[in-house]
Amino acid sequence: MVYTNEVVTIPKSVTPERIELNADVFDFELSEEEMKEIDSLNQDQRMGPDPDELN
């Protein structure tokens, strides 16, 4: 699980090798300018189904 700028990303995989690769993401850091650029993309919209409405 990665937490940056109040956003949590949980990578999905069932393959042990891929899970390990997904967890190995801490070898870089975004600059404040890069984070501001990413924040500017936010539209407060869900990109997948609402979990409260799943069967």
N, CA, C and O atoms as CSV, one atom per row, in Angstrom:
chain,resi,resn,atom,element,x,y,z
A,1,MET,N,N,0.854,-1.165,0.000
A,1,MET,CA,C,0.000,0.000,0.000
A,1,MET,C,C,0.903,1.232,0.000
A,1,MET,O,O,1.869,1.307,0.759
A,2,VAL,N,N,0.584,2.167,-0.836
A,2,VAL,CA,C,1.350,3.398,-0.949
A,2,VAL,C,C,0.453,4.560,-0.551
A,2,VAL,O,O,-0.686,4.662,-1.007
A,3,TYR,N,N,0.975,5.434,0.302
A,3,TYR,CA,C,0.198,6.587,0.769
A,3,TYR,C,C,0.998,7.845,0.491
A,3,TYR,O,O,2.074,8.040,1.057
A,4,THR,N,N,0.482,8.693,-0.370
A,4,THR,CA,C,1.125,9.959,-0.675
A,4,THR,C,C,0.054,11.013,-0.855
A,4,THR,O,O,-0.920,10.801,-1.577
A,5,ASN,N,N,0.231,12.146,-0.202
A,5,ASN,CA,C,-0.663,13.278,-0.403
A,5,ASN,C,C,-2.135,12.919,-0.161
A,5,ASN,O,O,-3.015,13.321,-0.922
A,6,GLU,N,N,-2.384,12.163,0.900
A,6,GLU,CA,C,-3.734,11.751,1.292
A,6,GLU,C,C,-4.419,10.863,0.257
A,6,GLU,O,O,-5.648,10.817,0.206
A,7,VAL,N,N,-3.650,10.160,-0.563
A,7,VAL,CA,C,-4.198,9.223,-1.529
A,7,VAL,C,C,-3.572,7.864,-1.260
A,7,VAL,O,O,-2.349,7.745,-1.180
A,8,VAL,N,N,-4.400,6.846,-1.121
A,8,VAL,CA,C,-3.915,5.496,-0.866
A,8,VAL,C,C,-4.095,4.679,-2.132
A,8,VAL,O,O,-5.177,4.652,-2.719
A,9,THR,N,N,-3.031,4.016,-2.546
A,9,THR,CA,C,-3.083,3.136,-3.710
A,9,THR,C,C,-2.792,1.723,-3.251
A,9,THR,O,O,-1.757,1.470,-2.634
A,10,ILE,N,N,-3.690,0.802,-3.542
A,10,ILE,CA,C,-3.509,-0.595,-3.165
A,10,ILE,C,C,-3.394,-1.405,-4.451
A,10,ILE,O,O,-4.398,-1.646,-5.121
A,11,PRO,N,N,-2.178,-1.828,-4.803
A,11,PRO,CA,C,-2.009,-2.610,-6.032
A,11,PRO,C,C,-2.652,-3.983,-5.898
A,11,PRO,O,O,-2.635,-4.579,-4.821
A,12,LYS,N,N,-3.210,-4.478,-6.976
A,12,LYS,CA,C,-3.875,-5.773,-6.986
A,12,LYS,C,C,-3.039,-6.785,-7.748
A,12,LYS,O,O,-2.584,-6.524,-8.862
A,13,SER,N,N,-2.844,-7.941,-7.134
A,13,SER,CA,C,-2.196,-9.047,-7.807
A,13,SER,C,C,-2.385,-10.296,-6.967
A,13,SER,O,O,-2.526,-10.214,-5.747
A,14,VAL,N,N,-2.388,-11.447,-7.611
A,14,VAL,CA,C,-2.438,-12.719,-6.893
A,14,VAL,C,C,-1.137,-13.493,-7.062
A,14,VAL,O,O,-0.934,-14.522,-6.418
A,15,THR,N,N,-0.262,-12.999,-7.924
A,15,THR,CA,C,1.015,-13.658,-8.193
A,15,THR,C,C,2.071,-13.146,-7.211
A,15,THR,O,O,2.344,-11.946,-7.186
A,16,PRO,N,N,2.671,-14.024,-6.402
A,16,PRO,CA,C,3.657,-13.578,-5.414
A,16,PRO,C,C,4.760,-12.703,-6.005
A,16,PRO,O,O,5.156,-11.720,-5.378
A,17,GLU,N,N,5.257,-13.029,-7.178
A,17,GLU,CA,C,6.318,-12.231,-7.806
A,17,GLU,C,C,5.832,-10.817,-8.113
A,17,GLU,O,O,6.559,-9.849,-7.890
A,18,ARG,N,N,4.609,-10.694,-8.621
A,18,ARG,CA,C,4.054,-9.373,-8.937
A,18,ARG,C,C,3.766,-8.572,-7.671
A,18,ARG,O,O,3.963,-7.357,-7.647
A,19,ILE,N,N,3.302,-9.244,-6.625
A,19,ILE,CA,C,3.051,-8.560,-5.353
A,19,ILE,C,C,4.349,-7.948,-4.841
A,19,ILE,O,O,4.365,-6.806,-4.384
A,20,GLU,N,N,5.426,-8.704,-4.920
A,20,GLU,CA,C,6.734,-8.215,-4.486
A,20,GLU,C,C,7.182,-7.024,-5.342
A,20,GLU,O,O,7.675,-6.030,-4.808
A,21,LEU,N,N,7.014,-7.119,-6.652
A,21,LEU,CA,C,7.376,-6.016,-7.546
A,21,LEU,C,C,6.532,-4.769,-7.260
A,21,LEU,O,O,7.048,-3.652,-7.266
A,22,ASN,N,N,5.244,-4.964,-7.011
A,22,ASN,CA,C,4.358,-3.839,-6.712
A,22,ASN,C,C,4.763,-3.127,-5.424
A,22,ASN,O,O,4.595,-1.913,-5.306
A,23,ALA,N,N,5.291,-3.870,-4.468
A,23,ALA,CA,C,5.683,-3.283,-3.184
A,23,ALA,C,C,7.017,-2.546,-3.268
A,23,ALA,O,O,7.334,-1.749,-2.385
A,24,ASP,N,N,7.791,-2.795,-4.301
A,24,ASP,CA,C,9.121,-2.202,-4.433
A,24,ASP,C,C,9.043,-0.881,-5.200
A,24,ASP,O,O,9.556,-0.767,-6.313
A,25,VAL,N,N,8.396,0.111,-4.590
A,25,VAL,CA,C,8.177,1.386,-5.275
A,25,VAL,C,C,8.786,2.575,-4.537
A,25,VAL,O,O,8.504,3.725,-4.874
A,26,PHE,N,N,9.604,2.308,-3.553
A,26,PHE,CA,C,10.101,3.391,-2.717
A,26,PHE,C,C,11.508,3.837,-3.091
A,26,PHE,O,O,12.254,4.317,-2.237
A,27,ASP,N,N,11.879,3.681,-4.365
A,27,ASP,CA,C,13.218,4.073,-4.801
A,27,ASP,C,C,13.221,5.439,-5.490
A,27,ASP,O,O,14.186,5.780,-6.175
A,28,PHE,N,N,12.150,6.228,-5.317
A,28,PHE,CA,C,12.087,7.562,-5.894
A,28,PHE,C,C,11.157,8.424,-5.052
A,28,PHE,O,O,10.416,7.918,-4.209
A,29,GLU,N,N,11.203,9.721,-5.288
A,29,GLU,CA,C,10.321,10.648,-4.596
A,29,GLU,C,C,9.918,11.743,-5.575
A,29,GLU,O,O,10.744,12.235,-6.344
A,30,LEU,N,N,8.644,12.120,-5.541
A,30,LEU,CA,C,8.160,13.186,-6.406
A,30,LEU,C,C,8.463,14.533,-5.768
A,30,LEU,O,O,8.398,14.687,-4.549
A,31,SER,N,N,8.793,15.500,-6.604
A,31,SER,CA,C,9.050,16.851,-6.110
A,31,SER,C,C,7.722,17.518,-5.751
A,31,SER,O,O,6.654,17.037,-6.130
A,32,GLU,N,N,7.799,18.617,-5.024
A,32,GLU,CA,C,6.594,19.368,-4.674
A,32,GLU,C,C,5.887,19.861,-5.936
A,32,GLU,O,O,4.658,19.851,-6.006
A,33,GLU,N,N,6.664,20.292,-6.931
A,33,GLU,CA,C,6.082,20.746,-8.200
A,33,GLU,C,C,5.339,19.598,-8.901
A,33,GLU,O,O,4.243,19.798,-9.426
A,34,GLU,N,N,5.927,18.415,-8.908
A,34,GLU,CA,C,5.268,17.254,-9.536
A,34,GLU,C,C,3.979,16.900,-8.799
A,34,GLU,O,O,2.976,16.568,-9.429
A,35,MET,N,N,4.002,16.971,-7.466
A,35,MET,CA,C,2.797,16.681,-6.689
A,35,MET,C,C,1.699,17.702,-6.972
A,35,MET,O,O,0.528,17.338,-7.073
A,36,LYS,N,N,2.065,18.974,-7.099
A,36,LYS,CA,C,1.074,20.009,-7.426
A,36,LYS,C,C,0.467,19.758,-8.804
A,36,LYS,O,O,-0.732,19.946,-9.005
A,37,GLU,N,N,1.294,19.337,-9.740
A,37,GLU,CA,C,0.802,19.041,-11.088
A,37,GLU,C,C,-0.185,17.871,-11.054
A,37,GLU,O,O,-1.226,17.918,-11.710
A,38,ILE,N,N,0.135,16.836,-10.299
A,38,ILE,CA,C,-0.762,15.696,-10.173
A,38,ILE,C,C,-2.051,16.119,-9.478
A,38,ILE,O,O,-3.140,15.735,-9.905
A,39,ASP,N,N,-1.934,16.917,-8.396
A,39,ASP,CA,C,-3.123,17.396,-7.678
A,39,ASP,C,C,-4.057,18.187,-8.584
A,39,ASP,O,O,-5.276,18.134,-8.420
A,40,SER,N,N,-3.498,18.912,-9.530
A,40,SER,CA,C,-4.325,19.731,-10.422
A,40,SER,C,C,-5.200,18.880,-11.344
A,40,SER,O,O,-6.146,19.389,-11.945
A,41,LEU,N,N,-4.892,17.599,-11.458
A,41,LEU,CA,C,-5.680,16.698,-12.303
A,41,LEU,C,C,-6.942,16.195,-11.604
A,41,LEU,O,O,-7.847,15.673,-12.255
A,42,ASN,N,N,-7.003,16.349,-10.284
A,42,ASN,CA,C,-8.119,15.830,-9.502
A,42,ASN,C,C,-9.438,16.452,-9.934
A,42,ASN,O,O,-9.549,17.673,-10.049
A,43,GLN,N,N,-10.444,15.605,-10.173
A,43,GLN,CA,C,-11.782,16.073,-10.522
A,43,GLN,C,C,-12.823,15.566,-9.525
A,43,GLN,O,O,-14.026,15.692,-9.755
A,44,ASP,N,N,-12.347,14.987,-8.404
A,44,ASP,CA,C,-13.243,14.428,-7.380
A,44,ASP,C,C,-14.279,13.480,-7.982
A,44,ASP,O,O,-15.461,13.554,-7.645
A,45,GLN,N,N,-13.840,12.596,-8.863
A,45,GLN,CA,C,-14.724,11.618,-9.492
A,45,GLN,C,C,-14.189,10.216,-9.242
A,45,GLN,O,O,-12.978,9.997,-9.226
A,46,ARG,N,N,-15.088,9.281,-9.050
A,46,ARG,CA,C,-14.721,7.874,-8.889
A,46,ARG,C,C,-14.471,7.274,-10.260
A,46,ARG,O,O,-15.227,7.524,-11.199
A,47,MET,N,N,-13.410,6.483,-10.379
A,47,MET,CA,C,-13.068,5.877,-11.668
A,47,MET,C,C,-13.562,4.441,-11.785
A,47,MET,O,O,-13.393,3.822,-12.835
A,48,GLY,N,N,-14.153,3.912,-10.761
A,48,GLY,CA,C,-14.671,2.546,-10.784
A,48,GLY,C,C,-16.038,2.530,-10.130
A,48,GLY,O,O,-16.577,3.577,-9.771
A,49,PRO,N,N,-16.601,1.333,-9.976
A,49,PRO,CA,C,-17.929,1.253,-9.373
A,49,PRO,C,C,-17.899,1.667,-7.902
A,49,PRO,O,O,-16.881,1.528,-7.224
A,50,ASP,N,N,-19.026,2.174,-7.429
A,50,ASP,CA,C,-19.172,2.547,-6.034
A,50,ASP,C,C,-19.300,1.253,-5.224
A,50,ASP,O,O,-20.228,0.479,-5.460
A,51,PRO,N,N,-18.393,1.001,-4.278
A,51,PRO,CA,C,-18.441,-0.249,-3.522
A,51,PRO,C,C,-19.726,-0.395,-2.709
A,51,PRO,O,O,-20.111,-1.518,-2.383
A,52,ASP,N,N,-20.395,0.698,-2.375
A,52,ASP,CA,C,-21.663,0.620,-1.644
A,52,ASP,C,C,-22.792,0.114,-2.521
A,52,ASP,O,O,-23.844,-0.274,-2.014
A,53,GLU,N,N,-22.587,0.111,-3.843
A,53,GLU,CA,C,-23.647,-0.311,-4.755
A,53,GLU,C,C,-23.384,-1.678,-5.382
A,53,GLU,O,O,-24.137,-2.111,-6.255
A,54,LEU,N,N,-22.325,-2.363,-4.948
A,54,LEU,CA,C,-22.017,-3.703,-5.470
A,54,LEU,C,C,-22.895,-4.731,-4.810
A,54,LEU,O,O,-23.285,-4.557,-3.655
A,55,ASN,N,N,-23.219,-5.807,-5.517
A,55,ASN,CA,C,-24.058,-6.868,-4.960
A,55,ASN,C,C,-23.316,-7.672,-3.954
A,55,ASN,O,O,-23.871,-8.610,-3.382
